[in-house]
């Protein structure tokens, strides 16, 4: 029996039980792998990410150059394509999802809400 989980089963299960994931992106200047713990919202097959400093967030700038990200949740890692969301209505919808999951009092620390990221499973 393999230790490797199927992408659809185990990753989704781990995301459903996690409040934080680690994302790894490729540095746009250095080319090195850079990892950061971040909050997320997972609904259906969609993973929403909200950069804390909006479009000024370094990992977001790296995603614009190379949209392939790795996510790690509960010890399981997978690669996904990240799609930047820049429309005001789209970003507002993601912010509301974050408020519902983490509470408005904690989401207030997100200093700029001009962009979000969508990654589909």
DRENNU-752360 format. One record per residue (C-alpha): residue in one letter; z, x, y. Coordinates in steps of 0.25 Angstrom, whole numbers, padded with zeros to 4 digits. Layout:
REM DRENNU-752360
@residu:A&z:Z&x:X&y:Y
...
REM end
This chain:
REM DRENNU-752360
@residu:X&z:0000&x:0000&y:0000
@residu:X&z:-0004&x:0006&y:0014
@residu:X&z:0006&x:0008&y:0025
@residu:X&z:-0005&x:0005&y:0035
@residu:X&z:-0004&x:-0010&y:0040
@residu:X&z:-0016&x:-0018&y:0043
@residu:X&z:-0019&x:-0019&y:0057
@residu:X&z:-0018&x:-0034&y:0059
@residu:X&z:-0005&x:-0036&y:0051
@residu:X&z:0004&x:-0025&y:0054
@residu:X&z:0000&x:-0022&y:0068
@residu:X&z:0001&x:-0036&y:0073
@residu:X&z:0014&x:-0038&y:0065
@residu:X&z:0020&x:-0025&y:0072
@residu:X&z:0015&x:-0030&y:0086
@residu:X&z:0022&x:-0044&y:0084
@residu:X&z:0035&x:-0037&y:0081
@residu:X&z:0034&x:-0026&y:0092
@residu:X&z:0038&x:-0027&y:0107
@residu:X&z:0032&x:-0013&y:0110
@residu:X&z:0020&x:-0005&y:0104
@residu:X&z:0015&x:0009&y:0107
@residu:X&z:0001&x:0011&y:0112
@residu:X&z:-0007&x:0023&y:0111
@residu:X&z:-0019&x:0026&y:0120
@residu:X&z:-0028&x:0038&y:0123
@residu:X&z:-0025&x:0045&y:0136
@residu:X&z:-0037&x:0043&y:0145
@residu:X&z:-0036&x:0058&y:0150
@residu:X&z:-0028&x:0065&y:0139
@residu:X&z:-0035&x:0058&y:0127
@residu:X&z:-0021&x:0059&y:0120
@residu:X&z:-0014&x:0047&y:0114
@residu:X&z:-0003&x:0041&y:0123
@residu:X&z:0007&x:0031&y:0117
@residu:X&z:0015&x:0021&y:0125
@residu:X&z:0025&x:0010&y:0120
@residu:X&z:0021&x:-0003&y:0127
@residu:X&z:0024&x:-0018&y:0126
@residu:X&z:0013&x:-0027&y:0121
@residu:X&z:0010&x:-0042&y:0118
@residu:X&z:0003&x:-0045&y:0105
@residu:X&z:-0003&x:-0059&y:0103
@residu:X&z:-0013&x:-0062&y:0091
@residu:X&z:-0022&x:-0050&y:0090
@residu:X&z:-0020&x:-0046&y:0105
@residu:X&z:-0011&x:-0035&y:0110
@residu:X&z:-0008&x:-0035&y:0125
@residu:X&z:-0003&x:-0023&y:0132
@residu:X&z:0002&x:-0022&y:0147
@residu:X&z:0002&x:-0009&y:0154
@residu:X&z:0016&x:-0007&y:0161
@residu:X&z:0009&x:-0002&y:0173
@residu:X&z:-0004&x:-0010&y:0172
@residu:X&z:-0017&x:-0002&y:0174
@residu:X&z:-0009&x:0010&y:0179
@residu:X&z:-0003&x:0012&y:0165
@residu:X&z:-0008&x:0024&y:0158
@residu:X&z:-0010&x:0019&y:0144
@residu:X&z:-0018&x:0007&y:0150
@residu:X&z:-0027&x:0018&y:0158
@residu:X&z:-0029&x:0025&y:0144
@residu:X&z:-0033&x:0012&y:0138
@residu:X&z:-0044&x:0010&y:0148
@residu:X&z:-0050&x:0023&y:0144
@residu:X&z:-0048&x:0022&y:0129
@residu:X&z:-0044&x:0007&y:0124
@residu:X&z:-0040&x:0011&y:0110
@residu:X&z:-0025&x:0010&y:0109
@residu:X&z:-0016&x:0012&y:0097
@residu:X&z:-0004&x:0003&y:0096
@residu:X&z:0008&x:0005&y:0088
@residu:X&z:0018&x:-0006&y:0084
@residu:X&z:0029&x:-0005&y:0074
@residu:X&z:0023&x:0008&y:0068
@residu:X&z:0009&x:0003&y:0066
@residu:X&z:-0002&x:0008&y:0075
@residu:X&z:-0016&x:0002&y:0077
@residu:X&z:-0028&x:0005&y:0087
@residu:X&z:-0033&x:-0006&y:0097
@residu:X&z:-0043&x:-0007&y:0108
@residu:X&z:-0036&x:-0010&y:0121
@residu:X&z:-0043&x:-0020&y:0131
@residu:X&z:-0038&x:-0019&y:0145
@residu:X&z:-0035&x:-0032&y:0152
@residu:X&z:-0037&x:-0032&y:0167
@residu:X&z:-0039&x:-0047&y:0171
@residu:X&z:-0027&x:-0052&y:0179
@residu:X&z:-0026&x:-0065&y:0169
@residu:X&z:-0027&x:-0056&y:0157
@residu:X&z:-0016&x:-0046&y:0162
@residu:X&z:-0007&x:-0058&y:0167
@residu:X&z:-0008&x:-0064&y:0153
@residu:X&z:-0004&x:-0051&y:0146
@residu:X&z:0008&x:-0050&y:0156
@residu:X&z:0012&x:-0064&y:0152
@residu:X&z:0012&x:-0060&y:0138
@residu:X&z:0021&x:-0048&y:0140
@residu:X&z:0031&x:-0056&y:0148
@residu:X&z:0031&x:-0066&y:0137
@residu:X&z:0034&x:-0055&y:0127
@residu:X&z:0043&x:-0046&y:0135
@residu:X&z:0048&x:-0054&y:0146
@residu:X&z:0045&x:-0054&y:0161
@residu:X&z:0057&x:-0046&y:0164
@residu:X&z:0051&x:-0034&y:0156
@residu:X&z:0036&x:-0036&y:0159
@residu:X&z:0040&x:-0034&y:0174
@residu:X&z:0040&x:-0019&y:0171
@residu:X&z:0025&x:-0020&y:0170
@residu:X&z:0022&x:-0015&y:0184
@residu:X&z:0007&x:-0018&y:0185
@residu:X&z:0000&x:-0030&y:0177
@residu:X&z:-0015&x:-0027&y:0180
@residu:X&z:-0019&x:-0024&y:0166
@residu:X&z:-0016&x:-0027&y:0151
@residu:X&z:-0022&x:-0022&y:0138
@residu:X&z:-0027&x:-0030&y:0126
@residu:X&z:-0028&x:-0024&y:0112
@residu:X&z:-0033&x:-0033&y:0101
@residu:X&z:-0029&x:-0032&y:0086
REM end
